[in-house]
């Protein structure tokens, strides 16, 4: 089983990214029909040969292309949902190829839309972002809060980790 945890880690990272954007789209009200193809791409990869890393190289390349396209499809759906009249808004996370390096287009001190998919209020740049709502804020939301003792974890009243780091935001 050690190969499960160490093989094709980049593809598993793409899988988790797709899961995150699909979760955000679900909380924004996406219907199963609207995002049927991205869900199929996720299901296909999570078949036992995809997620375990035992599929042949050409099959895994196809999985990566499908997941990459699915992420962009869901990001485009979310963009239309949160900024329907703004063609210049782009997702912060960008990658030109399925196995290409990703880049963050939202640099320091950038006005950014953040979406809180959680059922609890979150803070970003000192502003409250209500549950399942979008707000324009200054990015980054917060700097990582590294605990000086190095071995203590702290959680808020809702069970979200606040130290040594805070949860990552869905950024647009």
LINQUIDA-V502912 format. One record per residue. N is the residue number from 1. RES is the residue in one small letter. PHI is phi in radians with two decimals (* if undefined). NEAR is the number of other C-alpha atoms within 12 Angstrom. Layout:
[[N	RES	PHI	NEAR] [N	RES	PHI	NEAR]]
//
This chain:
[[1	x	*	9] [2	x	-1.09	8] [3	x	-1.12	12] [4	x	-1.02	18] [5	x	-1.49	16] [6	x	-1.99	16] [7	x	-1.65	21] [8	x	0.90	27] [9	x	-1.12	20] [10	x	-1.13	26] [11	x	-1.15	37] [12	x	-1.19	28] [13	x	-1.16	25] [14	x	-1.07	38] [15	x	-1.01	37] [16	x	-1.15	21] [17	x	-1.10	31] [18	x	-1.10	36] [19	x	-1.04	28] [20	x	-1.12	30] [21	x	-1.24	40] [22	x	-1.15	38] [23	x	-1.08	29] [24	x	-1.06	36] [25	x	-1.12	36] [26	x	-1.04	25] [27	x	-1.25	24] [28	x	-1.46	26] [29	x	1.84	20] [30	x	-1.11	23] [31	x	-1.54	17] [32	x	-0.98	16] [33	x	-1.21	12] [34	x	-1.08	19] [35	x	-2.07	30] [36	x	-1.11	19] [37	x	-1.15	24] [38	x	-1.06	37] [39	x	-1.15	32] [40	x	-1.15	25] [41	x	-1.09	31] [42	x	-1.14	35] [43	x	-1.11	22] [44	x	-1.08	25] [45	x	-1.14	37] [46	x	-1.36	27] [47	x	-1.03	19] [48	x	-0.99	13] [49	x	-1.36	20] [50	x	-1.38	33] [51	x	-1.25	31] [52	x	-1.42	24] [53	x	1.46	29] [54	x	-1.71	23] [55	x	-1.26	24] [56	x	-1.21	14] [57	x	-0.99	16] [58	x	-1.15	12] [59	x	-1.22	20] [60	x	-1.15	32] [61	x	-1.05	22] [62	x	-1.13	21] [63	x	-0.99	36] [64	x	-1.07	37] [65	x	-1.10	28] [66	x	-1.13	30] [67	x	-1.15	41] [68	x	-1.02	40] [69	x	-1.11	31] [70	x	-1.10	34] [71	x	-1.05	41] [72	x	-1.13	31] [73	x	-1.08	26] [74	x	-1.20	36] [75	x	-1.03	37] [76	x	-1.11	31] [77	x	-1.09	29] [78	x	-1.10	37] [79	x	-0.99	31] [80	x	-1.12	22] [81	x	-1.27	26] [82	x	-1.63	32] [83	x	-2.42	24] [84	x	-1.10	14] [85	x	-1.93	10] [86	x	-2.13	14] [87	x	-1.30	13] [88	x	-1.57	13] [89	x	-1.35	25] [90	x	-2.26	25] [91	x	-1.13	33] [92	x	-1.13	28] [93	x	-1.40	26] [94	x	-2.39	25] [95	x	-2.58	22] [96	x	-1.49	15] [97	x	-2.56	19] [98	x	-0.94	26] [99	x	-1.93	25] [100	x	-1.42	15] [101	x	-1.21	15] [102	x	-1.59	19] [103	x	-2.33	14] [104	x	-1.73	19] [105	x	-1.41	21] [106	x	-1.68	25] [107	x	-1.34	17] [108	x	-1.03	17] [109	x	1.02	14] [110	x	-1.78	20] [111	x	-1.24	22] [112	x	-2.39	32] [113	x	-1.51	33] [114	x	-2.09	41] [115	x	-2.06	41] [116	x	-1.75	36] [117	x	-1.43	31] [118	x	-1.48	28] [119	x	-1.46	17] [120	x	-2.20	19] [121	x	-1.15	23] [122	x	-2.13	34] [123	x	-1.85	29] [124	x	-2.50	31] [125	x	0.92	24] [126	x	1.39	17] [127	x	-1.84	19] [128	x	-1.35	21] [129	x	-1.96	27] [130	x	-1.08	19] [131	x	-0.98	20] [132	x	0.95	25] [133	x	-2.34	26] [134	x	-1.94	33] [135	x	-2.52	32] [136	x	-1.57	27] [137	x	-2.43	27] [138	x	-1.47	23] [139	x	-1.71	30] [140	x	-1.43	30] [141	x	-1.12	36] [142	x	-2.75	24] [143	x	-1.50	18] [144	x	-0.95	15] [145	x	-1.78	19] [146	x	-1.39	18] [147	x	-1.25	15] [148	x	-1.12	11] [149	x	-1.31	11] [150	x	1.36	12] [151	x	-2.37	11] [152	x	-1.95	15] [153	x	-1.92	19] [154	x	-2.17	21] [155	x	-2.21	15] [156	x	-1.44	15] [157	x	-1.14	11] [158	x	-1.75	13] [159	x	1.53	15] [160	x	-1.52	20] [161	x	-1.16	20] [162	x	-2.05	24] [163	x	-2.49	23] [164	x	-1.40	20] [165	x	-2.37	22] [166	x	-1.71	25] [167	x	-1.01	25] [168	x	-1.46	25] [169	x	-1.58	30] [170	x	-1.44	38] [171	x	-1.94	38] [172	x	-2.42	40]]
//
